[in-house]
Amino acid sequence: MKHSLDKSEFSPNDITLGIIGGGQLGKMIGIEAKRMSLNVAYLDPDMNCPASSIADQMIVSDFKDEKSIIKLANKSDVLTFEIELANSSVLKDLESTGYAVHPASGVLNTIQNKLRQKRFLRENGIQVPEFEEVTTVEQAKKICEEFGYPTVLKACEDSYDGRGNFLVRSVRDVERGIQYFEGRRCMIEKFIHFTKEVSVMVARNTRGHIVSFPVAQNIHTDNILDTTIAPANISSRVDSEAKLIAEKVVDSLKGVGVFGIEMFLKGNKLMINEIAPRPHNSGHFSIEACSVSQFEQHIRAILGLPLAKPRLMSPVVMMNILGIPNYTGTYCFKGIEKAFTIPGLKVHFYGKKITKPQRKLGHFTITAENVEEALSRANTVRNLLKVGKPHGNK
C-alpha cells in the first residue's frame, strides 16, 4: 500500500486504484478514475483485456493467484474488483496487515458462493426463493418434487451470467443436471414465476452512508441480460420497497462500494434473486441517464468520499450487444452509419479482441422523452447494429 487515504487533502495524482479484473466493468471504473486523474493498475489473465487500453500498470495473471494479488496490492492505495472470481482468502490476509480492500474480503466470500449468499440473506430476514443444498440425484429428485417443476439447479461457485444455472423441467432432467455440474457443489432453488425482474444499484461508502439509484426493469434472454429500462414500470409502493430492501441488503453486508441487487417481482411481492458486489450490467444506464454514474459512485465509495444522490435525468433503455451464435473469432460491427443517425444513442464498444457466442461485446443506451420512445428507437438500433464476421472469415 503506497499511501494512507485517511487525510483531509485529496491528491488524485498520488492515488492508485488496484482493480482485480480488466473486463468492461474494470475498464469503465478506470475511465471514471482517469477523469478524476487517479492512476489505475489491473490484474487480468488476458494482456489484451478491455482495460489494458487505459491501464497505467498491468499484471497478467489468474484472478486467484496469490503472488500477483499481493503485487497488485503493493502498487495500490485501495483494492477493488470487477469480478467475483477474485481470491477472497488472499484479500483477507491483506486486510489483516492493513491493506484497504473494498468491498471487503468477507463480503466477497459471502456473495461468491450462491448457497452462502442465500443463507446470509435468509438469516437477515430478507426474502429469497426457497432453496436447498443438494449432493445426490435422489436428494435432488425429492427436493424438486417438494418445490414443484420447473426448478433451478445452480452451481454454488464460479458461475455468473446464468452459466451456473440448469433448468430442471421434469424428473427426467434431474440426473442430467447433476451430471452437468459433476464435481461442483450445487443447490436447488424454487422457480419463481415472476411478473417482472428489477434491480437497484446501491452504494455504501467507508463512513456507512448509503444511497440508491433509480429502480430499473430488466429483461433476460437465455439467462443473460438483454435490456434494461429506467424508470421501471412499477408502482410507487413497489419502487420504494425495492430501494428499502436493496439498502437493507448492503447495510447487512456492511459492504463498501457499489452493489447490484437483482430482484424478482411477483404481483406486489419482491424477493432477492442475486447480489453483485460490484458495478453491474443493469446499472450501465446511469452513465448517460443519471446525475452520477455507478462507476463514479463506486470510486467515491471506496475512497471514502461523499456519495452523490443519483437522479434520473431522462427515461432510458440499455441493450447489450452480444456475440453471434456458432462463431468464435475476430469480428466487426456492421450497420454503424445508419445506427448512429438515431437520436439519443450512445454506444459503448468494450474492445474485446475475440467474439464468442453470447459474449458481451458492448452496449448502447437510448435516452428519450419517455420510455416508449426510447424502446422504439432502441429496437431500431438493434435491428441496424450487428456483430459480424470480418470480410474473408467464414
C-alpha positions, -999 to 999 in steps of 0.1 A, spaced: 0 0 0 15 33 -11 -4 60 8 -29 64 35 -63 76 23 -71 90 58 -62 126 50 -81 158 46 -62 168 14 -71 149 -18 -42 145 -42 -56 123 -70 -23 121 -89 -8 102 -59 -36 77 -56 -36 43 -74 -67 20 -77 -59 -16 -79 -86 -35 -98 -88 -73 -100 -104 -79 -134 -98 -59 -166 -131 -66 -184 -156 -40 -194 -166 -32 -158 -130 -27 -148 -125 -5 -179 -155 17 -171 -143 21 -135 -109 30 -149 -124 56 -173 -140 74 -144 -108 71 -124 -88 87 -152 -113 115 -154 -105 121 -117 -68 119 -125 -63 87 -105 -38 60 -115 -52 26 -123 -34 -8 -120 -51 -40 -132 -48 -78 -127 -62 -99 -155 -52 -131 -173 -56 -115 -207 -29 -89 -216 -53 -76 -242 -83 -73 -219 -106 -42 -224 -90 -23 -196 -55 -28 -210 -61 2 -233 -63 26 -203 -41 8 -177 -12 26 -160 1 -7 -149 -10 -42 -160 -3 -75 -142 -11 -105 -164 -22 -134 -141 -51 -156 -130 -76 -138 -108 -68 -161 -79 -30 -160 -80 -17 -151 -45 16 -136 -55 1 -115 -83 -27 -101 -60 -1 -92 -34 20 -75 -61 -11 -55 -72 -18 -45 -36 17 -32 -32 12 -9 -62 -22 3 -49 -38 25 -23 -71 6 -24 -80 -27 -40 -113 -34 -56 -126 -60 -81 -150 -62 -110 -155 -100 -109 -165 -124 -81 -137 -148 -91 -112 -128 -71 -94 -147 -43 -111 -138 -10 -86 -157 12 -57 -137 -1 -77 -104 2 -85 -114 38 -48 -118 46 -40 -84 30 -67 -67 51 -52 -82 83 -19 -64 75 -36 -30 69 -44 -30 32 -76 -13 21 -99 -38 2 -134 -27 -8 -157 -44 -8 -141 -64 20 -130 -100 16 -157 -112 39 -184 -96 17 -169 -112 -14 -166 -146 4 -203 -144 13 -215 -134 -22 -193 -155 -44 -209 -187 -31 -246 -186 -40 -256 -210 -12 -237 -189 14 -253 -158 -1 -288 -171 1 -283 -183 37 -269 -149 47 -300 -132 32 -324 -156 49 -306 -152 83 -310 -114 80 -347 -116 73 -345 -108 36 -370 -126 13 -354 -151 -11 -368 -181 -31 -369 -214 -13 -336 -233 -17 -317 -264 -5 -282 -277 -9 -281 -309 -30 -254 -336 -31 -271 -367 -47 -295 -374 -76 -321 -390 -52 -319 -360 -29 -323 -337 -59 -354 -356 -71 -370 -353 -36 -364 -315 -34 -377 -310 -69 -409 -328 -61 -413 -307 -30 -406 -274 -49 -426 -284 -80 -413 -284 -115 -396 -265 -131 -368 -259 -105 -334 -244 -110 -302 -263 -103 -273 -239 -95 -236 -243 -91 -227 -226 -59 -194 -211 -71 -176 -197 -102 -209 -191 -120 -223 -158 -135 -244 -146 -164 -265 -177 -160 -237 -201 -168 -241 -218 -135 -278 -224 -139 -296 -255 -152 -334 -255 -156 -349 -288 -144 -382 -291 -162 -391 -326 -151 -378 -356 -132 -360 -367 -164 -338 -337 -162 -326 -342 -127 -298 -367 -133 -287 -348 -164 -284 -316 -144 -264 -333 -116 -240 -347 -142 -237 -313 -159 -223 -299 -127 -203 -330 -118 -177 -323 -91 -192 -289 -82 -212 -280 -51 -248 -273 -61 -281 -261 -47 -317 -263 -60 -338 -232 -59 -376 -229 -64 -385 -214 -98 -403 -181 -94 -430 -173 -120 -422 -136 -117 -441 -107 -131 -410 -86 -137 -373 -86 -129 -360 -54 -113 -326 -43 -99 -313 -15 -77 -277 -3 -77 -268 7 -42 -237 25 -29 -223 25 6 -191 44 15 -165 38 42 -185 60 65 -216 39 62 -236 64 41 -260 46 17 -277 58 -14 -297 41 -42 -300 46 -79 -334 46 -96 -351 12 -98 -346 -4 -133 -365 -31 -150 -346 -60 -166 -354 -84 -194 -332 -115 -197 -328 -139 -226 -311 -173 -221 -301 -161 -186 -282 -131 -199 -293 -95 -195 -308 -83 -228 -325 -50 -220 -327 -26 -190 -354 1 -188 -355 30 -164 -377 41 -148 -391 6 -141 -428 2 -149 -438 -5 -112 -460 12 -86 -445 38 -63 -450 15 -34 -430 -13 -51 -404 13 -61 -399 24 -25 -399 -11 -12 -373 -23 -37 -349 5 -26 -355 -2 11 -348 -40 5 -317 -32 -15 -304 -8 11 -310 -33 39 -290 -59 19 -260 -37 16 -263 -24 52 -264 -60 65 -233 -69 45 -215 -37 57 -202 -36 21 -183 -6 7 -187 2 -30 -215 -2 -55 -237 -33 -54 -262 -46 -79 -293 -61 -62 -314 -82 -85 -350 -90 -75 -380 -109 -87 -414 -92 -86 -444 -115 -83 -475 -95 -81 -465 -69 -54 -441 -92 -37 -403 -87 -40 -376 -113 -33 -338 -112 -39 -325 -132 -69 -288 -124 -67 -263 -98 -54 -233 -85 -74 -206 -69 -51 -195 -45 -79 -210 -23 -106 -234 -43 -127 -246 -46 -163 -281 -34 -153 -265 -1 -140 -250 10 -173 -279 33 -180 -266 55 -152 -237 67 -174 -259 87 -197 -292 90 -178 -283 98 -142 -267 127 -124 -239 104 -113 -228 71 -129 -225 38 -110 -188 39 -118 -181 73 -103 -202 64 -73 -181 32 -68 -149 53 -68 -164 78 -43 -175 49 -20 -142 30 -19 -121 62 -14 -144 73 15 -157 104 -4 -192 117 0 -218 99 -22 -239 118 -47 -277 113 -47 -285 98 -81 -313 114 -101 -327 101 -133 -323 129 -158 -341 111 -186 -360 79 -194 -336 54 -208 -332 20 -224 -300 0 -224 -294 -30 -246 -264 -54 -247 -245 -62 -279 -237 -99 -278 -216 -123 -299 -234 -142 -326 -242 -179 -323 -219 -206 -335 -189 -184 -341 -157 -177 -322 -131 -154 -337 -123 -118 -348 -153 -97 -355 -166 -63 -367 -197 -42 -361 -220 -36 -391 -247 -10 -396 -228 17 -377 -236 45 -402 -274 41 -401 -275 33 -363 -256 65 -354 -283 86 -370 -308 76 -343 -314 104 -317 -303 98 -282 -279 70 -290 -247 63 -271 -227 32 -279 -200 16 -258 -177 -9 -275 -157 -28 -250 -126 -36 -271 -126 -74 -267 -104 -89 -294 -124 -121 -299 -161 -128 -300 -178 -159 -287 -215 -169 -287 -234 -146 -262 -202 -128 -252 -208 -92 -242 -190 -70 -267 -207 -37 -260 -239 -20 -251 -259 10 -261 -283 34 -244 -311 55 -258 -324 85 -239 -357 100 -249 -387 119 -235 -405 88 -225 -398 50 -222 -420 41 -252 -399 63 -275 -367 51 -260 -377 15 -266 -388 22 -301 -355 38 -310 -335 11 -292 -352 -17 -312 -344 3 -344 -307 4 -334 -308 -33 -325 -320 -41 -360 -293 -19 -376 -262 -25 -354 -250 -61 -358 -219 -81 -348 -205 -97 -380 -176 -117 -393 -148 -96 -409 -146 -99 -447 -130 -131 -456 -140 -150 -424 -164 -179 -430 
